[in-house]
Amino acid sequence: MEFDNEKPIYIQIASLLKEQIASGRRRAGDKLPSVREGSVLFEVSALTMQRVMQQLESEGIIISKKGIGYFIREEHAGSMQARLAREKTGEFVRTMKNCGLPLEEVQRLIEAEWEGTSDERS
């Protein structure tokens, strides 16, 4: 996995796991990789992977069962799509505002991207 230097790696991995839950690739009750397994899978330190799990647990997305592992909480798995959409939309809108783009231009860019007609050279 390639990481963006603009964001902490643990946040990026947590986002990836949330996307997997939202898409249904990981479901309520599923066991997540252990800290050690996750560090190998994502090629990060065990400390970084521990921060991923702490982040997801603090958000109420997973639960830790001592000696067994981390599991996706039943009550949050179904709402992950909407939750993730709000989170990503908020980040996007803040970025566009900070860039000074008017709403109409942002809408045009979104529509072009959605339809697959965006021009990366512009």
C-alpha positions in Angstrom: 0.0 0.0 0.0 1.3 3.4 -0.9 0.7 6.2 1.7 0.0 9.8 1.3 2.7 11.9 3.0 0.0 14.6 3.9 -1.8 12.4 6.5 -0.7 10.1 9.3 -0.3 6.5 8.1 -2.6 5.2 10.9 -5.4 7.4 9.7 -5.0 6.2 6.2 -5.1 2.5 7.2 -8.1 3.2 9.5 -9.9 4.9 6.5 -9.1 1.9 4.3 -10.6 -0.5 6.9 -13.7 1.8 7.2 -14.1 1.7 3.4 -13.9 -2.1 3.5 -16.7 -2.2 6.1 -18.8 0.3 4.1 -18.4 -1.8 0.9 -19.3 -5.0 2.7 -15.9 -6.6 2.2 -15.7 -6.7 6.0 -18.9 -7.3 7.9 -20.3 -6.9 11.4 -18.8 -9.5 13.7 -15.8 -10.1 11.5 -12.4 -10.4 13.2 -9.8 -8.0 12.0 -6.1 -8.9 11.6 -4.1 -8.9 14.8 -1.7 -6.0 15.4 1.2 -8.2 14.3 -0.7 -9.5 11.2 -1.8 -6.0 10.3 1.7 -4.6 10.5 2.9 -7.3 8.1 -0.1 -6.8 5.8 0.3 -3.0 5.6 4.1 -3.0 6.0 4.1 -0.7 9.0 5.3 -1.0 12.5 3.3 -2.8 15.2 3.0 0.6 17.0 1.3 2.1 13.9 -1.1 -0.8 13.7 -1.9 -0.4 17.4 -2.8 3.2 16.7 -5.1 2.1 13.9 -6.9 -0.2 16.3 -7.1 2.5 19.0 -8.5 4.9 16.5 -11.2 2.5 15.3 -12.0 1.5 18.8 -12.3 5.2 20.0 -14.7 5.8 17.1 -16.8 2.9 18.2 -16.3 0.9 15.0 -14.5 -2.1 16.5 -14.3 -3.7 19.9 -11.4 -5.4 21.5 -11.9 -8.8 23.2 -9.0 -9.5 25.4 -6.9 -12.4 24.3 -9.1 -13.0 21.2 -8.7 -9.9 19.0 -10.5 -7.0 17.4 -14.0 -7.3 15.9 -16.3 -5.1 13.9 -19.1 -3.9 16.1 -22.6 -5.1 15.1 -24.3 -1.8 15.7 -22.0 0.3 13.5 -21.3 -1.9 10.5 -24.6 -1.0 8.8 -24.2 2.7 9.1 -20.6 2.8 7.9 -21.4 3.8 4.3 -23.3 7.0 5.4 -20.7 7.7 8.1 -17.8 7.4 5.7 -19.6 9.5 3.0 -20.1 12.3 5.5 -16.5 12.1 6.6 -15.0 12.1 3.1 -17.4 14.8 1.9 -16.5 17.1 4.8 -12.8 16.7 4.0 -13.4 17.3 0.3 -15.5 20.4 0.9 -13.0 21.9 3.3 -10.2 21.3 0.8 -12.2 22.9 -2.0 -13.0 26.0 0.2 -9.4 26.3 1.2 -8.5 26.3 -2.5 -10.9 29.1 -3.1 -13.0 27.3 -5.8 -16.5 28.4 -6.3 -19.3 25.9 -5.7 -20.2 25.9 -9.4 -16.7 24.8 -10.4 -16.6 22.1 -7.7 -19.9 20.8 -9.0 -18.6 20.7 -12.5 -15.5 18.9 -11.4 -17.6 16.3 -9.5 -19.9 15.7 -12.4 -17.0 15.3 -14.8 -15.3 12.8 -12.4 -18.5 10.9 -11.8 -19.0 10.5 -15.6 -15.4 9.6 -16.2 -14.8 12.6 -18.4 -12.4 14.5 -16.1 -9.3 15.9 -17.7 -6.3 15.4 -15.3 -4.3 18.0 -17.2 -6.5 21.0 -16.3 
